[in-house]
Amino acid sequence: MPAGVGQPAPDFTLPSSTGERVTLSEVLKQRIAVLAFVHFAFTSG
């Protein structure tokens, strides 16, 4: 199994599509979240 699978994600803050800053820990207080990481998405790599 790859490292990190089944483990809690570290807390992070990113801008939303509207520019609002969104923090994972704040989202999780209100609802569940699904994180998907796509290697090389939207790049030429």
mmCIF file of the N, C-alpha and C atoms, coordinates in Angstrom:
data_MODEL
# 
_entry.id   MODEL 
# 
loop_
_atom_site.group_PDB 
_atom_site.id 
_atom_site.type_symbol 
_atom_site.label_atom_id 
_atom_site.label_alt_id 
_atom_site.label_comp_id 
_atom_site.label_asym_id 
_atom_site.label_entity_id 
_atom_site.label_seq_id 
_atom_site.pdbx_PDB_ins_code 
_atom_site.Cartn_x 
_atom_site.Cartn_y 
_atom_site.Cartn_z 
_atom_site.occupancy 
_atom_site.B_iso_or_equiv 
_atom_site.pdbx_formal_charge 
_atom_site.auth_seq_id 
_atom_site.auth_comp_id 
_atom_site.auth_asym_id 
_atom_site.auth_atom_id 
_atom_site.pdbx_PDB_model_num 
ATOM 1   N N  . MET A 1 1  ? 0.851   -1.181 0.000   1.00 0.00 ? 1  MET A N  1 
ATOM 2   C CA . MET A 1 1  ? 0.000   0.000  0.000   1.00 0.00 ? 1  MET A CA 1 
ATOM 3   C C  . MET A 1 1  ? 0.894   1.242  0.000   1.00 0.00 ? 1  MET A C  1 
ATOM 4   N N  . PRO A 1 2  ? 0.592   2.230  -0.855  1.00 0.00 ? 2  PRO A N  1 
ATOM 5   C CA . PRO A 1 2  ? 1.405   3.458  -0.890  1.00 0.00 ? 2  PRO A CA 1 
ATOM 6   C C  . PRO A 1 2  ? 1.399   4.190  0.444   1.00 0.00 ? 2  PRO A C  1 
ATOM 7   N N  . ALA A 1 3  ? 2.466   4.897  0.721   1.00 0.00 ? 3  ALA A N  1 
ATOM 8   C CA . ALA A 1 3  ? 2.574   5.676  1.960   1.00 0.00 ? 3  ALA A CA 1 
ATOM 9   C C  . ALA A 1 3  ? 1.436   6.665  2.061   1.00 0.00 ? 3  ALA A C  1 
ATOM 10  N N  . GLY A 1 4  ? 0.851   6.787  3.232   1.00 0.00 ? 4  GLY A N  1 
ATOM 11  C CA . GLY A 1 4  ? -0.196  7.759  3.480   1.00 0.00 ? 4  GLY A CA 1 
ATOM 12  C C  . GLY A 1 4  ? -1.605  7.264  3.228   1.00 0.00 ? 4  GLY A C  1 
ATOM 13  N N  . VAL A 1 5  ? -1.766  6.140  2.517   1.00 0.00 ? 5  VAL A N  1 
ATOM 14  C CA . VAL A 1 5  ? -3.112  5.641  2.242   1.00 0.00 ? 5  VAL A CA 1 
ATOM 15  C C  . VAL A 1 5  ? -3.761  5.232  3.554   1.00 0.00 ? 5  VAL A C  1 
ATOM 16  N N  . GLY A 1 6  ? -4.957  5.747  3.802   1.00 0.00 ? 6  GLY A N  1 
ATOM 17  C CA . GLY A 1 6  ? -5.677  5.439  5.023   1.00 0.00 ? 6  GLY A CA 1 
ATOM 18  C C  . GLY A 1 6  ? -5.290  6.304  6.214   1.00 0.00 ? 6  GLY A C  1 
ATOM 19  N N  . GLN A 1 7  ? -4.355  7.215  6.029   1.00 0.00 ? 7  GLN A N  1 
ATOM 20  C CA . GLN A 1 7  ? -3.900  8.101  7.100   1.00 0.00 ? 7  GLN A CA 1 
ATOM 21  C C  . GLN A 1 7  ? -4.577  9.465  6.962   1.00 0.00 ? 7  GLN A C  1 
ATOM 22  N N  . PRO A 1 8  ? -4.769  10.185 8.074   1.00 0.00 ? 8  PRO A N  1 
ATOM 23  C CA . PRO A 1 8  ? -5.334  11.535 7.976   1.00 0.00 ? 8  PRO A CA 1 
ATOM 24  C C  . PRO A 1 8  ? -4.403  12.464 7.180   1.00 0.00 ? 8  PRO A C  1 
ATOM 25  N N  . ALA A 1 9  ? -5.002  13.325 6.386   1.00 0.00 ? 9  ALA A N  1 
ATOM 26  C CA . ALA A 1 9  ? -4.208  14.300 5.619   1.00 0.00 ? 9  ALA A CA 1 
ATOM 27  C C  . ALA A 1 9  ? -3.717  15.397 6.552   1.00 0.00 ? 9  ALA A C  1 
ATOM 28  N N  . PRO A 1 10 ? -2.553  15.962 6.296   1.00 0.00 ? 10 PRO A N  1 
ATOM 29  C CA . PRO A 1 10 ? -2.106  17.114 7.084   1.00 0.00 ? 10 PRO A CA 1 
ATOM 30  C C  . PRO A 1 10 ? -2.996  18.314 6.781   1.00 0.00 ? 10 PRO A C  1 
ATOM 31  N N  . ASP A 1 11 ? -3.102  19.204 7.729   1.00 0.00 ? 11 ASP A N  1 
ATOM 32  C CA . ASP A 1 11 ? -3.924  20.396 7.528   1.00 0.00 ? 11 ASP A CA 1 
ATOM 33  C C  . ASP A 1 11 ? -3.246  21.320 6.518   1.00 0.00 ? 11 ASP A C  1 
ATOM 34  N N  . PHE A 1 12 ? -4.040  21.932 5.652   1.00 0.00 ? 12 PHE A N  1 
ATOM 35  C CA . PHE A 1 12 ? -3.500  22.877 4.677   1.00 0.00 ? 12 PHE A CA 1 
ATOM 36  C C  . PHE A 1 12 ? -4.561  23.903 4.319   1.00 0.00 ? 12 PHE A C  1 
ATOM 37  N N  . THR A 1 13 ? -4.126  25.019 3.762   1.00 0.00 ? 13 THR A N  1 
ATOM 38  C CA . THR A 1 13 ? -5.021  26.090 3.321   1.00 0.00 ? 13 THR A CA 1 
ATOM 39  C C  . THR A 1 13 ? -4.700  26.407 1.866   1.00 0.00 ? 13 THR A C  1 
ATOM 40  N N  . LEU A 1 14 ? -5.748  26.492 1.047   1.00 0.00 ? 14 LEU A N  1 
ATOM 41  C CA . LEU A 1 14 ? -5.606  26.797 -0.374  1.00 0.00 ? 14 LEU A CA 1 
ATOM 42  C C  . LEU A 1 14 ? -6.694  27.773 -0.787  1.00 0.00 ? 14 LEU A C  1 
ATOM 43  N N  . PRO A 1 15 ? -6.484  28.514 -1.878  1.00 0.00 ? 15 PRO A N  1 
ATOM 44  C CA . PRO A 1 15 ? -7.561  29.380 -2.366  1.00 0.00 ? 15 PRO A CA 1 
ATOM 45  C C  . PRO A 1 15 ? -8.615  28.547 -3.100  1.00 0.00 ? 15 PRO A C  1 
ATOM 46  N N  . SER A 1 16 ? -9.883  28.912 -2.911  1.00 0.00 ? 16 SER A N  1 
ATOM 47  C CA . SER A 1 16 ? -10.965 28.246 -3.639  1.00 0.00 ? 16 SER A CA 1 
ATOM 48  C C  . SER A 1 16 ? -11.058 28.848 -5.044  1.00 0.00 ? 16 SER A C  1 
ATOM 49  N N  . SER A 1 17 ? -11.990 28.348 -5.827  1.00 0.00 ? 17 SER A N  1 
ATOM 50  C CA . SER A 1 17 ? -12.171 28.883 -7.180  1.00 0.00 ? 17 SER A CA 1 
ATOM 51  C C  . SER A 1 17 ? -12.676 30.320 -7.160  1.00 0.00 ? 17 SER A C  1 
ATOM 52  N N  . THR A 1 18 ? -13.206 30.755 -6.006  1.00 0.00 ? 18 THR A N  1 
ATOM 53  C CA . THR A 1 18 ? -13.676 32.146 -5.873  1.00 0.00 ? 18 THR A CA 1 
ATOM 54  C C  . THR A 1 18 ? -12.642 33.039 -5.208  1.00 0.00 ? 18 THR A C  1 
ATOM 55  N N  . GLY A 1 19 ? -11.480 32.460 -4.831  1.00 0.00 ? 19 GLY A N  1 
ATOM 56  C CA . GLY A 1 19 ? -10.423 33.235 -4.199  1.00 0.00 ? 19 GLY A CA 1 
ATOM 57  C C  . GLY A 1 19 ? -10.448 33.197 -2.682  1.00 0.00 ? 19 GLY A C  1 
ATOM 58  N N  . GLU A 1 20 ? -11.513 32.629 -2.103  1.00 0.00 ? 20 GLU A N  1 
ATOM 59  C CA . GLU A 1 20 ? -11.621 32.504 -0.643  1.00 0.00 ? 20 GLU A CA 1 
ATOM 60  C C  . GLU A 1 20 ? -10.623 31.459 -0.146  1.00 0.00 ? 20 GLU A C  1 
ATOM 61  N N  . ARG A 1 21 ? -9.961  31.743 0.979   1.00 0.00 ? 21 ARG A N  1 
ATOM 62  C CA . ARG A 1 21 ? -9.015  30.787 1.552   1.00 0.00 ? 21 ARG A CA 1 
ATOM 63  C C  . ARG A 1 21 ? -9.792  29.698 2.278   1.00 0.00 ? 21 ARG A C  1 
ATOM 64  N N  . VAL A 1 22 ? -9.497  28.441 1.959   1.00 0.00 ? 22 VAL A N  1 
ATOM 65  C CA . VAL A 1 22 ? -10.188 27.288 2.535   1.00 0.00 ? 22 VAL A CA 1 
ATOM 66  C C  . VAL A 1 22 ? -9.167  26.422 3.254   1.00 0.00 ? 22 VAL A C  1 
ATOM 67  N N  . THR A 1 23 ? -9.447  26.112 4.530   1.00 0.00 ? 23 THR A N  1 
ATOM 68  C CA . THR A 1 23 ? -8.563  25.280 5.343   1.00 0.00 ? 23 THR A CA 1 
ATOM 69  C C  . THR A 1 23 ? -9.230  23.929 5.582   1.00 0.00 ? 23 THR A C  1 
ATOM 70  N N  . LEU A 1 24 ? -8.496  22.861 5.370   1.00 0.00 ? 24 LEU A N  1 
ATOM 71  C CA . LEU A 1 24 ? -9.049  21.518 5.500   1.00 0.00 ? 24 LEU A CA 1 
ATOM 72  C C  . LEU A 1 24 ? -9.693  21.297 6.860   1.00 0.00 ? 24 LEU A C  1 
ATOM 73  N N  . SER A 1 25 ? -9.029  21.684 7.934   1.00 0.00 ? 25 SER A N  1 
ATOM 74  C CA . SER A 1 25 ? -9.574  21.438 9.272   1.00 0.00 ? 25 SER A CA 1 
ATOM 75  C C  . SER A 1 25 ? -10.912 22.159 9.478   1.00 0.00 ? 25 SER A C  1 
ATOM 76  N N  . GLU A 1 26 ? -11.092 23.327 8.863   1.00 0.00 ? 26 GLU A N  1 
ATOM 77  C CA . GLU A 1 26 ? -12.359 24.056 8.984   1.00 0.00 ? 26 GLU A CA 1 
ATOM 78  C C  . GLU A 1 26 ? -13.468 23.369 8.183   1.00 0.00 ? 26 GLU A C  1 
ATOM 79  N N  . VAL A 1 27 ? -13.123 22.872 7.011   1.00 0.00 ? 27 VAL A N  1 
ATOM 80  C CA . VAL A 1 27 ? -14.100 22.148 6.190   1.00 0.00 ? 27 VAL A CA 1 
ATOM 81  C C  . VAL A 1 27 ? -14.564 20.897 6.928   1.00 0.00 ? 27 VAL A C  1 
ATOM 82  N N  . LEU A 1 28 ? -13.631 20.174 7.545   1.00 0.00 ? 28 LEU A N  1 
ATOM 83  C CA . LEU A 1 28 ? -13.968 18.928 8.228   1.00 0.00 ? 28 LEU A CA 1 
ATOM 84  C C  . LEU A 1 28 ? -14.839 19.133 9.463   1.00 0.00 ? 28 LEU A C  1 
ATOM 85  N N  . LYS A 1 29 ? -14.904 20.346 9.984   1.00 0.00 ? 29 LYS A N  1 
ATOM 86  C CA . LYS A 1 29 ? -15.804 20.635 11.109  1.00 0.00 ? 29 LYS A CA 1 
ATOM 87  C C  . LYS A 1 29 ? -17.263 20.652 10.649  1.00 0.00 ? 29 LYS A C  1 
ATOM 88  N N  . GLN A 1 30 ? -17.480 20.886 9.344   1.00 0.00 ? 30 GLN A N  1 
ATOM 89  C CA . GLN A 1 30 ? -18.832 21.031 8.804   1.00 0.00 ? 30 GLN A CA 1 
ATOM 90  C C  . GLN A 1 30 ? -19.297 19.827 7.997   1.00 0.00 ? 30 GLN A C  1 
ATOM 91  N N  . ARG A 1 31 ? -18.354 19.125 7.352   1.00 0.00 ? 31 ARG A N  1 
ATOM 92  C CA . ARG A 1 31 ? -18.727 18.029 6.447   1.00 0.00 ? 31 ARG A CA 1 
ATOM 93  C C  . ARG A 1 31 ? -17.504 17.165 6.169   1.00 0.00 ? 31 ARG A C  1 
ATOM 94  N N  . ILE A 1 32 ? -17.729 16.057 5.488   1.00 0.00 ? 32 ILE A N  1 
ATOM 95  C CA . ILE A 1 32 ? -16.598 15.225 5.090   1.00 0.00 ? 32 ILE A CA 1 
ATOM 96  C C  . ILE A 1 32 ? -15.969 15.805 3.832   1.00 0.00 ? 32 ILE A C  1 
ATOM 97  N N  . ALA A 1 33 ? -14.757 15.409 3.546   1.00 0.00 ? 33 ALA A N  1 
ATOM 98  C CA . ALA A 1 33 ? -14.065 15.882 2.349   1.00 0.00 ? 33 ALA A CA 1 
ATOM 99  C C  . ALA A 1 33 ? -13.353 14.703 1.695   1.00 0.00 ? 33 ALA A C  1 
ATOM 100 N N  . VAL A 1 34 ? -13.330 14.697 0.390   1.00 0.00 ? 34 VAL A N  1 
ATOM 101 C CA . VAL A 1 34 ? -12.603 13.686 -0.376  1.00 0.00 ? 34 VAL A CA 1 
ATOM 102 C C  . VAL A 1 34 ? -11.472 14.410 -1.094  1.00 0.00 ? 34 VAL A C  1 
ATOM 103 N N  . LEU A 1 35 ? -10.249 13.948 -0.871  1.00 0.00 ? 35 LEU A N  1 
ATOM 104 C CA . LEU A 1 35 ? -9.083  14.561 -1.508  1.00 0.00 ? 35 LEU A CA 1 
ATOM 105 C C  . LEU A 1 35 ? -8.587  13.653 -2.625  1.00 0.00 ? 35 LEU A C  1 
ATOM 106 N N  . ALA A 1 36 ? -8.364  14.218 -3.778  1.00 0.00 ? 36 ALA A N  1 
ATOM 107 C CA . ALA A 1 36 ? -7.836  13.466 -4.904  1.00 0.00 ? 36 ALA A CA 1 
ATOM 108 C C  . ALA A 1 36 ? -6.610  14.199 -5.439  1.00 0.00 ? 36 ALA A C  1 
ATOM 109 N N  . PHE A 1 37 ? -5.518  13.500 -5.532  1.00 0.00 ? 37 PHE A N  1 
ATOM 110 C CA . PHE A 1 37 ? -4.280  14.074 -6.049  1.00 0.00 ? 37 PHE A CA 1 
ATOM 111 C C  . PHE A 1 37 ? -3.988  13.418 -7.392  1.00 0.00 ? 37 PHE A C  1 
ATOM 112 N N  . VAL A 1 38 ? -3.918  14.243 -8.432  1.00 0.00 ? 38 VAL A N  1 
ATOM 113 C CA . VAL A 1 38 ? -3.705  13.731 -9.786  1.00 0.00 ? 38 VAL A CA 1 
ATOM 114 C C  . VAL A 1 38 ? -2.311  14.149 -10.238 1.00 0.00 ? 38 VAL A C  1 
ATOM 115 N N  . HIS A 1 39 ? -1.439  13.185 -10.341 1.00 0.00 ? 39 HIS A N  1 
ATOM 116 C CA . HIS A 1 39 ? -0.047  13.431 -10.711 1.00 0.00 ? 39 HIS A CA 1 
ATOM 117 C C  . HIS A 1 39 ? 0.023   14.047 -12.108 1.00 0.00 ? 39 HIS A C  1 
ATOM 118 N N  . PHE A 1 40 ? 0.702   15.156 -12.236 1.00 0.00 ? 40 PHE A N  1 
ATOM 119 C CA . PHE A 1 40 ? 0.912   15.857 -13.497 1.00 0.00 ? 40 PHE A CA 1 
ATOM 120 C C  . PHE A 1 40 ? -0.360  16.424 -14.111 1.00 0.00 ? 40 PHE A C  1 
ATOM 121 N N  . ALA A 1 41 ? -1.422  16.587 -13.341 1.00 0.00 ? 41 ALA A N  1 
ATOM 122 C CA . ALA A 1 41 ? -2.644  17.158 -13.895 1.00 0.00 ? 41 ALA A CA 1 
ATOM 123 C C  . ALA A 1 41 ? -2.392  18.610 -14.304 1.00 0.00 ? 41 ALA A C  1 
ATOM 124 N N  . PHE A 1 42 ? -2.903  18.976 -15.442 1.00 0.00 ? 42 PHE A N  1 
ATOM 125 C CA . PHE A 1 42 ? -2.816  20.347 -15.955 1.00 0.00 ? 42 PHE A CA 1 
ATOM 126 C C  . PHE A 1 42 ? -1.367  20.818 -16.180 1.00 0.00 ? 42 PHE A C  1 
ATOM 127 N N  . THR A 1 43 ? -0.476  19.891 -16.448 1.00 0.00 ? 43 THR A N  1 
ATOM 128 C CA . THR A 1 43 ? 0.904   20.242 -16.761 1.00 0.00 ? 43 THR A CA 1 
ATOM 129 C C  . THR A 1 43 ? 1.302   19.554 -18.054 1.00 0.00 ? 43 THR A C  1 
ATOM 130 N N  . SER A 1 44 ? 2.440   19.915 -18.572 1.00 0.00 ? 44 SER A N  1 
ATOM 131 C CA . SER A 1 44 ? 2.929   19.271 -19.785 1.00 0.00 ? 44 SER A CA 1 
ATOM 132 C C  . SER A 1 44 ? 3.777   18.033 -19.487 1.00 0.00 ? 44 SER A C  1 
ATOM 133 N N  . GLY A 1 45 ? 3.947   17.705 -18.203 1.00 0.00 ? 45 GLY A N  1 
ATOM 134 C CA . GLY A 1 45 ? 4.804   16.596 -17.789 1.00 0.00 ? 45 GLY A CA 1 
ATOM 135 C C  . GLY A 1 45 ? 4.267   15.229 -18.025 1.00 0.00 ? 45 GLY A C  1 
# 
